[in-house]
Amino acid sequence: MSKYLSPFTKQQLLPQEEMLEIEKRKGKLFIGIPKETAYQEKRVCLTPDAVSALVYNGHQVLMESGAGEGASFSDKDYSEAGAEITKDTAKVFSCPMILKVEPPSLEQIKLINPQTILISALQLKTQEKTYFEALASKRITALAFEFIRDADGTYPAVRSLSEIAGTASTLIAAELLSNSTDGNGLMFGNISGVPPVEVVILGAGTVGEFAARSAIGLGANVKIFDNSITKLRSIQTNLGRPLFTSTLQPKNLTKALKRCDVAIGAVRGKNRSPILVTEAMVQHMKKGAVIIDVSIDMGGCFETSEVTTHKKPTFIKHNVVHYCVPNIPAKYSRTASVSISNIFTPYLLKIAEEGGIENSLRFDRGLKNGLYFYHGILTSKPVGEWFDLKYSDINLLIF
């Protein structure tokens, strides 16, 4: 009689632990969008189309009445997209997740419930210590959209708004050169037999690239200055043509500024934009020439620059028109709103798909980069060092 051979080992026949499939539970978001109250802020975080996409996926959106008016979106547009509209500001701020363009004021933070998720801009340079103390007292989890990174390492919100600011700077310059604003009566345009408008751009980043792209498209003669050879090489590649590029040598820059009709400043620094154009250089510029200082939100790169507003955007100094509005994208609020909405919507859907903000932060390093408060604990090193506040490494809080 042959001995029966078992197909299993003795170890396999012993009782084993049951292995259960772990399924990610899709989360349901309840998003509040308050009306922006900051000075001259007309943008809104989500367009009606974005709201429609979120509602279709089973999420709730509560909007304060008039939140989209500045960007030409009516309450009816949002209502038809599936959002609930209310005039009760406190009700909007009581939602578990709040979306804003500008950071909330201290008065608005008082309306926010404990443990709320806040997604907005941070605008570190304009904040005070009390803002962070107020967030900590409410144990809020806060993300700054300007610090959220993409898979390729870029900052999508900053890039989108820089693209708008760059393109806008050329359009504004074209407007200021016309007779309708008492300009020199010059037209951006490669008109046969007429010498083109001369444009000098300081900075070869995203703002500089899109300012150059628009100016070239309108037929202007463009000169770009930057101290990074890599950026200058990159901008020529991106624009697909050879351009006049130079490092920031005072002799070359002074010569270019004397001849130019428009000078666009798009240089950023760590804490403050470096002053690249002195008052003496401005004095030697053409009468009626235009300066657009896009860097004004970080102090400006022209020595003669002073902050202006959308209502009174220009002033004249040494016979040169200065445009120094810090928040240029707000002038084109609808375009800027669509751009911001395009960034927010995929992230919101992803957060819900992954079962909530905790899981998203665990697996998405780019999203984690935008986090500066986690349940009331400061997790941002730049914020901690800037305001002398105690901060913790987020990787020690989320495993």
C-alpha atoms as a printed R data frame, in Angstrom:
    type eleno elety resid chain resno       x       y       z
1   ATOM     1    CA   MET     A     1   0.000   0.000   0.000
2   ATOM     2    CA   SER     A     2   1.603   3.287  -1.124
3   ATOM     3    CA   LYS     A     3   1.964   6.082   1.368
4   ATOM     4    CA   TYR     A     4  -0.358   9.065   0.605
5   ATOM     5    CA   LEU     A     5   1.619  12.247  -0.210
6   ATOM     6    CA   SER     A     6  -0.046  15.516   0.731
7   ATOM     7    CA   PRO     A     7   0.271  18.422  -1.749
8   ATOM     8    CA   PHE     A     8   0.650  20.801   1.252
9   ATOM     9    CA   THR     A     9   3.492  21.204   3.708
10  ATOM    10    CA   LYS     A    10   2.854  20.794   7.410
11  ATOM    11    CA   GLN     A    11   3.299  24.577   7.822
12  ATOM    12    CA   GLN     A    12   0.645  25.302   5.187
13  ATOM    13    CA   LEU     A    13  -1.878  23.053   6.939
14  ATOM    14    CA   LEU     A    14  -1.626  25.048  10.167
15  ATOM    15    CA   PRO     A    15  -4.292  27.759  10.689
16  ATOM    16    CA   GLN     A    16  -3.193  31.001   9.039
17  ATOM    17    CA   GLU     A    17  -4.116  34.647   9.659
18  ATOM    18    CA   GLU     A    18  -6.908  35.759   7.371
19  ATOM    19    CA   MET     A    19  -5.682  38.292   4.779
20  ATOM    20    CA   LEU     A    20  -8.350  40.911   4.096
21  ATOM    21    CA   GLU     A    21  -8.249  43.227   1.097
22  ATOM    22    CA   ILE     A    22  -7.913  46.807   2.294
23  ATOM    23    CA   GLU     A    23 -10.040  49.067   0.164
24  ATOM    24    CA   LYS     A    24  -9.629  52.836   0.097
25  ATOM    25    CA   ARG     A    25 -12.933  54.372   1.090
26  ATOM    26    CA   LYS     A    26 -13.871  57.272  -1.101
27  ATOM    27    CA   GLY     A    27 -14.417  60.393   0.977
28  ATOM    28    CA   LYS     A    28 -17.203  62.920   0.577
29  ATOM    29    CA   LEU     A    29 -16.161  66.552   0.635
30  ATOM    30    CA   PHE     A    30 -18.227  69.438   1.976
31  ATOM    31    CA   ILE     A    31 -16.593  72.584   0.627
32  ATOM    32    CA   GLY     A    32 -17.349  76.166   1.644
33  ATOM    33    CA   ILE     A    33 -16.401  79.062  -0.662
34  ATOM    34    CA   PRO     A    34 -16.755  82.482   1.004
35  ATOM    35    CA   LYS     A    35 -16.842  85.781  -0.864
36  ATOM    36    CA   GLU     A    36 -13.416  87.428  -1.031
37  ATOM    37    CA   THR     A    37 -13.228  90.591   1.072
38  ATOM    38    CA   ALA     A    38  -9.576  91.568   0.549
39  ATOM    39    CA   TYR     A    39  -8.983  94.894  -1.225
40  ATOM    40    CA   GLN     A    40  -9.454  94.618  -5.016
41  ATOM    41    CA   GLU     A    41  -9.576  90.792  -4.891
42  ATOM    42    CA   LYS     A    42 -12.128  89.639  -7.471
43  ATOM    43    CA   ARG     A    43 -11.015  86.076  -8.112
44  ATOM    44    CA   VAL     A    44 -12.867  82.939  -6.998
45  ATOM    45    CA   CYS     A    45 -11.427  79.456  -6.345
46  ATOM    46    CA   LEU     A    46 -13.872  77.359  -8.358
47  ATOM    47    CA   THR     A    47 -15.731  78.078 -11.585
48  ATOM    48    CA   PRO     A    48 -19.306  76.771 -12.100
49  ATOM    49    CA   ASP     A    49 -17.876  73.998 -14.335
50  ATOM    50    CA   ALA     A    50 -15.555  72.889 -11.518
51  ATOM    51    CA   VAL     A    51 -18.453  72.927  -9.040
52  ATOM    52    CA   SER     A    52 -20.475  70.810 -11.476
53  ATOM    53    CA   ALA     A    53 -17.647  68.239 -11.654
54  ATOM    54    CA   LEU     A    54 -17.405  68.057  -7.851
55  ATOM    55    CA   VAL     A    55 -21.186  67.759  -7.343
56  ATOM    56    CA   TYR     A    56 -21.322  65.061 -10.054
57  ATOM    57    CA   ASN     A    57 -18.780  63.089  -8.007
58  ATOM    58    CA   GLY     A    58 -21.002  63.260  -4.921
59  ATOM    59    CA   HIS     A    59 -19.507  66.258  -3.101
60  ATOM    60    CA   GLN     A    60 -21.284  69.280  -1.608
61  ATOM    61    CA   VAL     A    61 -20.371  72.899  -2.332
62  ATOM    62    CA   LEU     A    62 -21.736  75.778  -0.260
63  ATOM    63    CA   MET     A    63 -21.096  79.231  -1.708
64  ATOM    64    CA   GLU     A    64 -21.593  82.638  -0.219
65  ATOM    65    CA   SER     A    65 -23.897  84.753  -2.380
66  ATOM    66    CA   GLY     A    66 -21.881  86.970  -4.744
67  ATOM    67    CA   ALA     A    67 -18.626  84.981  -4.360
68  ATOM    68    CA   GLY     A    68 -18.188  84.733  -8.135
69  ATOM    69    CA   GLU     A    69 -19.473  88.178  -9.149
70  ATOM    70    CA   GLY     A    70 -15.995  89.737  -9.387
71  ATOM    71    CA   ALA     A    71 -15.077  87.089 -11.983
72  ATOM    72    CA   SER     A    72 -18.423  87.503 -13.844
73  ATOM    73    CA   PHE     A    73 -19.960  84.268 -12.490
74  ATOM    74    CA   SER     A    74 -23.492  84.733 -11.100
75  ATOM    75    CA   ASP     A    75 -25.164  82.912  -8.196
76  ATOM    76    CA   LYS     A    76 -27.495  81.396 -10.809
77  ATOM    77    CA   ASP     A    77 -24.487  79.906 -12.673
78  ATOM    78    CA   TYR     A    78 -23.344  78.207  -9.474
79  ATOM    79    CA   SER     A    79 -26.836  77.156  -8.435
80  ATOM    80    CA   GLU     A    80 -27.390  75.468 -11.813
81  ATOM    81    CA   ALA     A    81 -24.031  73.716 -11.397
82  ATOM    82    CA   GLY     A    82 -25.328  72.154  -8.172
83  ATOM    83    CA   ALA     A    83 -23.914  74.456  -5.482
84  ATOM    84    CA   GLU     A    84 -25.983  75.624  -2.529
85  ATOM    85    CA   ILE     A    85 -26.029  79.432  -2.212
86  ATOM    86    CA   THR     A    86 -26.321  81.248   1.105
87  ATOM    87    CA   LYS     A    87 -26.036  84.827   2.353
88  ATOM    88    CA   ASP     A    88 -24.931  83.549   5.771
89  ATOM    89    CA   THR     A    89 -21.158  84.100   5.898
90  ATOM    90    CA   ALA     A    90 -20.818  82.200   9.194
91  ATOM    91    CA   LYS     A    91 -22.519  79.149   7.657
92  ATOM    92    CA   VAL     A    92 -19.954  79.066   4.818
93  ATOM    93    CA   PHE     A    93 -17.038  79.322   7.266
94  ATOM    94    CA   SER     A    94 -18.483  76.450   9.322
95  ATOM    95    CA   CYS     A    95 -17.901  73.945   6.460
96  ATOM    96    CA   PRO     A    96 -15.351  71.139   7.089
97  ATOM    97    CA   MET     A    97 -13.245  72.352   4.124
98  ATOM    98    CA   ILE     A    98 -12.812  75.996   3.124
99  ATOM    99    CA   LEU     A    99 -11.427  77.225  -0.179
100 ATOM   100    CA   LYS     A   100 -10.205  80.825  -0.524
101 ATOM   101    CA   VAL     A   101  -7.946  82.830  -2.810
102 ATOM   102    CA   GLU     A   102  -6.657  85.241  -0.150
103 ATOM   103    CA   PRO     A   103  -5.767  83.955   3.341
104 ATOM   104    CA   PRO     A   104  -8.610  84.465   5.844
105 ATOM   105    CA   SER     A   105  -8.549  87.498   8.140
106 ATOM   106    CA   LEU     A   106  -8.396  87.108  11.929
107 ATOM   107    CA   GLU     A   107 -12.129  87.901  12.095
108 ATOM   108    CA   GLN     A   108 -12.853  85.162   9.558
109 ATOM   109    CA   ILE     A   109 -10.688  82.630  11.440
110 ATOM   110    CA   LYS     A   110 -12.968  83.183  14.464
111 ATOM   111    CA   LEU     A   111 -15.873  81.843  12.342
112 ATOM   112    CA   ILE     A   112 -13.995  78.673  11.366
113 ATOM   113    CA   ASN     A   113 -14.765  75.481  13.292
114 ATOM   114    CA   PRO     A   114 -11.962  73.524  15.012
115 ATOM   115    CA   GLN     A   115 -10.264  70.807  12.885
116 ATOM   116    CA   THR     A   116 -11.278  72.489   9.599
117 ATOM   117    CA   ILE     A   117  -9.202  72.042   6.414
118 ATOM   118    CA   LEU     A   118  -8.241  75.413   4.890
119 ATOM   119    CA   ILE     A   119  -6.843  75.731   1.361
120 ATOM   120    CA   SER     A   120  -5.844  79.256   0.308
121 ATOM   121    CA   ALA     A   121  -2.843  81.400  -0.545
122 ATOM   122    CA   LEU     A   122  -0.495  82.060   2.378
123 ATOM   123    CA   GLN     A   123   1.261  85.261   1.203
124 ATOM   124    CA   LEU     A   124   3.986  84.798   3.781
125 ATOM   125    CA   LYS     A   125   5.496  88.276   3.376
126 ATOM   126    CA   THR     A   126   2.216  89.993   4.293
127 ATOM   127    CA   GLN     A   127   1.343  87.835   7.325
128 ATOM   128    CA   GLU     A   128   1.776  88.462  11.039
129 ATOM   129    CA   LYS     A   129   2.473  86.082  13.910
130 ATOM   130    CA   THR     A   130  -1.105  86.418  15.220
131 ATOM   131    CA   TYR     A   131  -2.436  84.739  12.033
132 ATOM   132    CA   PHE     A   132  -0.564  81.516  12.792
133 ATOM   133    CA   GLU     A   133  -1.438  81.638  16.482
134 ATOM   134    CA   ALA     A   134  -5.133  81.929  15.543
135 ATOM   135    CA   LEU     A   135  -4.886  78.895  13.218
136 ATOM   136    CA   ALA     A   136  -3.108  76.879  15.928
137 ATOM   137    CA   SER     A   137  -5.819  77.662  18.504
138 ATOM   138    CA   LYS     A   138  -8.446  76.172  16.131
139 ATOM   139    CA   ARG     A   139  -6.264  73.067  15.381
140 ATOM   140    CA   ILE     A   140  -6.669  73.803  11.661
141 ATOM   141    CA   THR     A   141  -5.017  71.835   8.841
142 ATOM   142    CA   ALA     A   142  -3.927  74.462   6.310
143 ATOM   143    CA   LEU     A   143  -2.451  74.231   2.804
144 ATOM   144    CA   ALA     A   144  -0.951  77.128   0.842
145 ATOM   145    CA   PHE     A   145  -1.670  76.601  -2.840
146 ATOM   146    CA   GLU     A   146   1.389  78.602  -3.946
147 ATOM   147    CA   PHE     A   147   3.640  75.971  -2.297
148 ATOM   148    CA   ILE     A   148   1.936  72.885  -3.774
149 ATOM   149    CA   ARG     A   149   4.365  71.172  -6.161
150 ATOM   150    CA   ASP     A   150   3.648  69.172  -9.301
151 ATOM   151    CA   ALA     A   151   5.175  65.787 -10.126
152 ATOM   152    CA   ASP     A   152   7.855  67.555 -12.217
153 ATOM   153    CA   GLY     A   153   8.850  69.819  -9.292
154 ATOM   154    CA   THR     A   154   7.178  73.017 -10.551
155 ATOM   155    CA   TYR     A   155   4.643  75.088  -8.608
156 ATOM   156    CA   PRO     A   156   1.469  75.013 -10.771
157 ATOM   157    CA   ALA     A   157  -0.372  77.899  -9.055
158 ATOM   158    CA   VAL     A   158   2.650  80.219  -9.145
159 ATOM   159    CA   ARG     A   159   3.374  79.320 -12.758
160 ATOM   160    CA   SER     A   160  -0.234  79.888 -13.912
161 ATOM   161    CA   LEU     A   161  -0.475  83.284 -12.228
162 ATOM   162    CA   SER     A   162   3.004  84.211 -13.530
163 ATOM   163    CA   GLU     A   163   1.874  83.372 -17.066
164 ATOM   164    CA   ILE     A   164  -1.093  85.739 -16.627
165 ATOM   165    CA   ALA     A   165   1.096  88.480 -15.078
166 ATOM   166    CA   GLY     A   166   3.648  88.200 -17.921
167 ATOM   167    CA   THR     A   167   1.077  88.349 -20.707
168 ATOM   168    CA   ALA     A   168  -0.829  91.124 -18.902
169 ATOM   169    CA   SER     A   169   2.299  93.283 -18.502
170 ATOM   170    CA   THR     A   170   2.662  93.492 -22.293
171 ATOM   171    CA   LEU     A   171  -1.055  94.211 -22.814
172 ATOM   172    CA   ILE     A   172  -0.980  96.945 -20.129
173 ATOM   173    CA   ALA     A   173   2.150  98.481 -21.681
174 ATOM   174    CA   ALA     A   174   0.455  98.534 -25.114
175 ATOM   175    CA   GLU     A   175  -2.518 100.336 -23.544
176 ATOM   176    CA   LEU     A   176  -0.312 102.883 -21.715
177 ATOM   177    CA   LEU     A   177   1.597 103.746 -24.902
178 ATOM   178    CA   SER     A   178  -1.626 104.665 -26.724
179 ATOM   179    CA   ASN     A   179  -3.149 108.148 -26.905
180 ATOM   180    CA   SER     A   180  -6.181 107.035 -24.868
181 ATOM   181    CA   THR     A   181  -4.008 107.191 -21.739
182 ATOM   182    CA   ASP     A   182  -1.963 110.250 -22.860
183 ATOM   183    CA   GLY     A   183   0.872 107.973 -23.941
184 ATOM   184    CA   ASN     A   184   3.375 108.489 -26.750
185 ATOM   185    CA   GLY     A   185   0.859 107.273 -29.326
186 ATOM   186    CA   LEU     A   186   2.967 104.242 -30.194
187 ATOM   187    CA   MET     A   187   1.455 100.959 -31.337
188 ATOM   188    CA   PHE     A   188   2.736  97.500 -30.539
189 ATOM   189    CA   GLY     A   189   2.732  96.017 -34.000
190 ATOM   190    CA   ASN     A   190   5.142  95.172 -36.765
191 ATOM   191    CA   ILE     A   191   3.795  97.745 -39.218
192 ATOM   192    CA   SER     A   192   5.596  97.796 -42.579
193 ATOM   193    CA   GLY     A   193   8.131 100.618 -42.766
194 ATOM   194    CA   VAL     A   194   7.653 101.613 -39.102
195 ATOM   195    CA   PRO     A   195  10.416 100.836 -36.550
196 ATOM   196    CA   PRO     A   196   9.093  98.338 -33.944
197 ATOM   197    CA   VAL     A   197   8.519  99.226 -30.291
198 ATOM   198    CA   GLU     A   198  11.589  98.437 -28.159
199 ATOM   199    CA   VAL     A   199  10.896  96.319 -25.054
200 ATOM   200    CA   VAL     A   200  13.408  95.516 -22.288
201 ATOM   201    CA   ILE     A   201  12.557  92.625 -19.952
202 ATOM   202    CA   LEU     A   202  14.426  92.115 -16.699
203 ATOM   203    CA   GLY     A   203  14.220  88.475 -15.618
204 ATOM   204    CA   ALA     A   204  13.997  85.320 -17.750
205 ATOM   205    CA   GLY     A   205  11.580  83.362 -15.534
206 ATOM   206    CA   THR     A   206   7.946  82.512 -16.320
207 ATOM   207    CA   VAL     A   207   6.780  86.158 -16.135
208 ATOM   208    CA   GLY     A   208   9.629  87.269 -18.410
209 ATOM   209    CA   GLU     A   209   8.981  84.436 -20.855
210 ATOM   210    CA   PHE     A   210   5.268  85.202 -21.256
211 ATOM   211    CA   ALA     A   211   5.877  88.950 -21.430
212 ATOM   212    CA   ALA     A   212   8.387  88.287 -24.225
213 ATOM   213    CA   ARG     A   213   6.053  85.824 -25.967
214 ATOM   214    CA   SER     A   214   3.248  88.441 -26.060
215 ATOM   215    CA   ALA     A   215   5.548  91.317 -27.085
216 ATOM   216    CA   ILE     A   216   7.085  89.279 -29.926
217 ATOM   217    CA   GLY     A   217   3.594  88.235 -31.023
218 ATOM   218    CA   LEU     A   218   2.657  91.899 -31.283
219 ATOM   219    CA   GLY     A   219   5.783  92.651 -33.343
220 ATOM   220    CA   ALA     A   220   8.010  94.330 -30.756
221 ATOM   221    CA   ASN     A   221  11.801  94.171 -30.628
222 ATOM   222    CA   VAL     A   222  12.604  92.382 -27.333
223 ATOM   223    CA   LYS     A   223  15.755  92.389 -25.194
224 ATOM   224    CA   ILE     A   224  15.967  90.103 -22.168
225 ATOM   225    CA   PHE     A   225  18.349  90.514 -19.226
226 ATOM   226    CA   ASP     A   226  19.065  87.928 -16.511
227 ATOM   227    CA   ASN     A   227  22.136  86.784 -14.599
228 ATOM   228    CA   SER     A   228  21.325  83.100 -15.180
229 ATOM   229    CA   ILE     A   229  22.751  81.850 -18.487
230 ATOM   230    CA   THR     A   230  20.650  78.677 -18.068
231 ATOM   231    CA   LYS     A   231  17.438  80.746 -17.903
232 ATOM   232    CA   LEU     A   232  18.461  82.867 -20.894
233 ATOM   233    CA   ARG     A   233  19.221  79.711 -22.897
234 ATOM   234    CA   SER     A   234  15.946  78.150 -21.774
235 ATOM   235    CA   ILE     A   235  13.829  81.185 -22.735
236 ATOM   236    CA   GLN     A   236  15.271  81.167 -26.269
237 ATOM   237    CA   THR     A   237  14.481  77.447 -26.552
238 ATOM   238    CA   ASN     A   238  10.934  77.930 -25.232
239 ATOM   239    CA   LEU     A   239  10.253  80.874 -27.547
240 ATOM   240    CA   GLY     A   240  11.766  78.978 -30.482
241 ATOM   241    CA   ARG     A   241  13.852  81.862 -31.800
242 ATOM   242    CA   PRO     A   242  17.145  83.651 -31.201
243 ATOM   243    CA   LEU     A   243  16.714  86.842 -29.134
244 ATOM   244    CA   PHE     A   244  18.891  89.601 -27.731
245 ATOM   245    CA   THR     A   245  19.852  88.208 -24.313
246 ATOM   246    CA   SER     A   246  22.391  89.602 -21.879
247 ATOM   247    CA   THR     A   247  23.589  89.236 -18.331
248 ATOM   248    CA   LEU     A   248  22.818  92.219 -16.092
249 ATOM   249    CA   GLN     A   249  25.816  94.355 -17.002
250 ATOM   250    CA   PRO     A   250  25.141  98.032 -16.102
251 ATOM   251    CA   LYS     A   251  26.645  99.347 -19.368
252 ATOM   252    CA   ASN     A   252  24.484  97.129 -21.623
253 ATOM   253    CA   LEU     A   253  21.378  97.640 -19.461
254 ATOM   254    CA   THR     A   254  21.744 101.451 -19.384
255 ATOM   255    CA   LYS     A   255  22.153 101.532 -23.169
256 ATOM   256    CA   ALA     A   256  19.052  99.342 -23.692
257 ATOM   257    CA   LEU     A   257  16.932 101.388 -21.252
258 ATOM   258    CA   LYS     A   258  17.853 104.665 -23.019
259 ATOM   259    CA   ARG     A   259  16.466 103.278 -26.282
260 ATOM   260    CA   CYS     A   260  13.444 101.319 -25.030
261 ATOM   261    CA   ASP     A   261   9.769 102.317 -25.047
262 ATOM   262    CA   VAL     A   262   8.770  99.727 -22.425
263 ATOM   263    CA   ALA     A   263  10.708  98.204 -19.518
264 ATOM   264    CA   ILE     A   264   9.202  95.221 -17.683
265 ATOM   265    CA   GLY     A   265  10.653  94.178 -14.312
266 ATOM   266    CA   ALA     A   266  10.130  90.493 -13.499
267 ATOM   267    CA   VAL     A   267  12.963  89.646 -11.114
268 ATOM   268    CA   ARG     A   268  12.423  87.949  -7.759
269 ATOM   269    CA   GLY     A   269  14.700  87.542  -4.763
270 ATOM   270    CA   LYS     A   270  14.606  85.428  -1.615
271 ATOM   271    CA   ASN     A   271  13.276  88.173   0.639
272 ATOM   272    CA   ARG     A   272  13.197  91.221  -1.622
273 ATOM   273    CA   SER     A   273  13.592  91.836  -5.331
274 ATOM   274    CA   PRO     A   274  17.035  93.272  -6.105
275 ATOM   275    CA   ILE     A   275  17.039  96.875  -7.380
276 ATOM   276    CA   LEU     A   276  18.503  96.546 -10.873
277 ATOM   277    CA   VAL     A   277  17.521  99.939 -12.299
278 ATOM   278    CA   THR     A   278  18.677 103.014 -10.398
279 ATOM   279    CA   GLU     A   279  16.935 106.386 -10.399
280 ATOM   280    CA   ALA     A   280  19.743 107.783 -12.590
281 ATOM   281    CA   MET     A   281  19.009 105.100 -15.211
282 ATOM   282    CA   VAL     A   282  15.292 106.012 -15.176
283 ATOM   283    CA   GLN     A   283  16.190 109.720 -15.650
284 ATOM   284    CA   HIS     A   284  17.929 108.833 -18.921
285 ATOM   285    CA   MET     A   285  14.919 106.932 -20.326
286 ATOM   286    CA   LYS     A   286  12.755 108.389 -23.125
287 ATOM   287    CA   LYS     A   287  10.004 110.835 -22.235
288 ATOM   288    CA   GLY     A   288   6.721 108.884 -22.085
289 ATOM   289    CA   ALA     A   289   8.436 105.490 -21.801
290 ATOM   290    CA   VAL     A   290   6.556 102.911 -19.707
291 ATOM   291    CA   ILE     A   291   7.810 100.895 -16.719
292 ATOM   292    CA   ILE     A   292   5.774  97.844 -15.630
293 ATOM   293    CA   ASP     A   293   7.227  96.612 -12.326
294 ATOM   294    CA   VAL     A   294   5.765  93.122 -11.861
295 ATOM   295    CA   SER     A   295   8.229  92.590  -8.971
296 ATOM   296    CA   ILE     A   296   6.549  95.305  -6.875
297 ATOM   297    CA   ASP     A   297   4.919  92.694  -4.608
298 ATOM   298    CA   MET     A   298   8.465  91.929  -3.425
299 ATOM   299    CA   GLY     A   299   9.658  95.528  -3.267
300 ATOM   300    CA   GLY     A   300  10.228  96.221  -6.963
301 ATOM   301    CA   CYS     A   301  13.367  96.122  -9.126
302 ATOM   302    CA   PHE     A   302  13.224  99.808 -10.191
303 ATOM   303    CA   GLU     A   303  14.464 102.304  -7.605
304 ATOM   304    CA   THR     A   304  11.671 104.745  -8.555
305 ATOM   305    CA   SER     A   305   8.828 102.218  -8.072
306 ATOM   306    CA   GLU     A   306   6.043 102.858  -5.531
307 ATOM   307    CA   VAL     A   307   3.045 100.609  -4.934
308 ATOM   308    CA   THR     A   308  -0.100 101.632  -6.885
309 ATOM   309    CA   THR     A   309  -3.642 100.184  -7.075
310 ATOM   310    CA   HIS     A   310  -5.968  98.977  -9.836
311 ATOM   311    CA   LYS     A   311  -8.056 102.141  -9.385
312 ATOM   312    CA   LYS     A   312  -5.039 104.469  -9.725
313 ATOM   313    CA   PRO     A   313  -2.454 102.209 -11.379
314 ATOM   314    CA   THR     A   314   0.114 104.708 -12.680
315 ATOM   315    CA   PHE     A   315   2.228 107.689 -11.718
316 ATOM   316    CA   ILE     A   316   4.820 109.706 -13.623
317 ATOM   317    CA   LYS     A   317   8.365 110.219 -12.377
318 ATOM   318    CA   HIS     A   318  11.196 111.729 -14.453
319 ATOM   319    CA   ASN     A   319   8.718 111.841 -17.405
320 ATOM   320    CA   VAL     A   320   8.415 108.030 -17.302
321 ATOM   321    CA   VAL     A   321   5.056 106.303 -16.690
322 ATOM   322    CA   HIS     A   322   5.269 103.783 -13.811
323 ATOM   323    CA   TYR     A   323   2.739 100.941 -13.423
324 ATOM   324    CA   CYS     A   324   3.332  99.243 -10.053
325 ATOM   325    CA   VAL     A   325   0.201  97.240  -9.116
326 ATOM   326    CA   PRO     A   326   1.120  94.230  -6.925
327 ATOM   327    CA   ASN     A   327  -1.767  91.948  -7.915
328 ATOM   328    CA   ILE     A   328  -1.816  92.116 -11.731
329 ATOM   329    CA   PRO     A   329  -3.746  88.803 -12.296
330 ATOM   330    CA   ALA     A   330  -6.740  90.264 -10.366
331 ATOM   331    CA   LYS     A   331  -7.181  92.715 -13.285
332 ATOM   332    CA   TYR     A   332  -8.152  89.669 -15.362
333 ATOM   333    CA   SER     A   333 -10.231  88.020 -12.638
334 ATOM   334    CA   ARG     A   334 -12.160  85.564 -14.815
335 ATOM   335    CA   THR     A   335  -9.085  84.178 -16.575
336 ATOM   336    CA   ALA     A   336  -7.232  83.977 -13.245
337 ATOM   337    CA   SER     A   337 -10.219  82.232 -11.614
338 ATOM   338    CA   VAL     A   338 -10.394  79.605 -14.374
339 ATOM   339    CA   SER     A   339  -6.640  79.076 -14.011
340 ATOM   340    CA   ILE     A   340  -6.835  78.622 -10.200
341 ATOM   341    CA   SER     A   341  -9.917  76.402 -10.546
342 ATOM   342    CA   ASN     A   342  -8.050  74.126 -12.976
343 ATOM   343    CA   ILE     A   343  -5.409  73.577 -10.297
344 ATOM   344    CA   PHE     A   344  -7.818  73.066  -7.389
345 ATOM   345    CA   THR     A   345 -10.331  70.695  -9.002
346 ATOM   346    CA   PRO     A   346  -8.055  67.688  -9.758
347 ATOM   347    CA   TYR     A   347  -6.525  67.944  -6.258
348 ATOM   348    CA   LEU     A   348  -9.969  67.992  -4.589
349 ATOM   349    CA   LEU     A   349 -11.159  64.979  -6.591
350 ATOM   350    CA   LYS     A   350  -7.920  63.158  -5.780
351 ATOM   351    CA   ILE     A   351  -8.206  63.937  -2.039
352 ATOM   352    CA   ALA     A   352 -11.742  62.483  -2.043
353 ATOM   353    CA   GLU     A   353 -10.738  59.457  -4.134
354 ATOM   354    CA   GLU     A   354  -7.950  58.621  -1.690
355 ATOM   355    CA   GLY     A   355 -10.274  58.796   1.300
356 ATOM   356    CA   GLY     A   356  -9.407  62.233   2.667
357 ATOM   357    CA   ILE     A   357  -6.592  64.695   3.189
358 ATOM   358    CA   GLU     A   358  -4.637  62.356   5.530
359 ATOM   359    CA   ASN     A   359  -4.090  59.715   2.838
360 ATOM   360    CA   SER     A   360  -3.341  62.281   0.150
361 ATOM   361    CA   LEU     A   361  -0.666  63.909   2.303
362 ATOM   362    CA   ARG     A   362   0.800  60.487   3.051
363 ATOM   363    CA   PHE     A   363   1.315  59.594  -0.616
364 ATOM   364    CA   ASP     A   364   1.566  62.944  -2.462
365 ATOM   365    CA   ARG     A   365   4.842  64.727  -1.700
366 ATOM   366    CA   GLY     A   366   3.867  67.743  -3.821
367 ATOM   367    CA   LEU     A   367   0.662  68.277  -1.836
368 ATOM   368    CA   LYS     A   368   2.562  67.742   1.417
369 ATOM   369    CA   ASN     A   369   4.910  70.545   0.355
370 ATOM   370    CA   GLY     A   370   1.963  72.972   0.468
371 ATOM   371    CA   LEU     A   371   1.020  72.000   4.047
372 ATOM   372    CA   TYR     A   372   1.964  74.516   6.733
373 ATOM   373    CA   PHE     A   373  -0.425  73.522   9.545
374 ATOM   374    CA   TYR     A   374  -1.450  69.996  10.530
375 ATOM   375    CA   HIS     A   375  -4.164  69.818  13.220
376 ATOM   376    CA   GLY     A   376  -2.860  73.063  14.701
377 ATOM   377    CA   ILE     A   377   0.824  72.061  14.572
378 ATOM   378    CA   LEU     A   378   3.063  74.287  12.437
379 ATOM   379    CA   THR     A   379   4.881  72.109   9.889
380 ATOM   380    CA   SER     A   380   6.535  74.735   7.662
381 ATOM   381    CA   LYS     A   381  10.213  75.470   8.243
382 ATOM   382    CA   PRO     A   382  10.137  78.823   6.301
383 ATOM   383    CA   VAL     A   383   7.163  80.051   8.400
384 ATOM   384    CA   GLY     A   384   8.777  78.875  11.645
385 ATOM   385    CA   GLU     A   385  12.074  80.613  10.874
386 ATOM   386    CA   TRP     A   386  10.409  83.797   9.528
387 ATOM   387    CA   PHE     A   387   8.205  84.313  12.594
388 ATOM   388    CA   ASP     A   388  10.375  82.567  15.209
389 ATOM   389    CA   LEU     A   389   7.719  79.901  15.857
390 ATOM   390    CA   LYS     A   390   8.220  76.288  16.894
391 ATOM   391    CA   TYR     A   391   7.622  73.876  14.014
392 ATOM   392    CA   SER     A   392   7.577  70.084  13.551
393 ATOM   393    CA   ASP     A   393   8.615  67.896  10.627
394 ATOM   394    CA   ILE     A   394   5.422  66.666   8.928
395 ATOM   395    CA   ASN     A   395   7.073  63.298   8.212
396 ATOM   396    CA   LEU     A   396   7.157  62.656  11.968
397 ATOM   397    CA   LEU     A   397   3.402  63.369  12.224
398 ATOM   398    CA   ILE     A   398   2.195  61.426   9.154
399 ATOM   399    CA   PHE     A   399   3.486  57.885   8.682
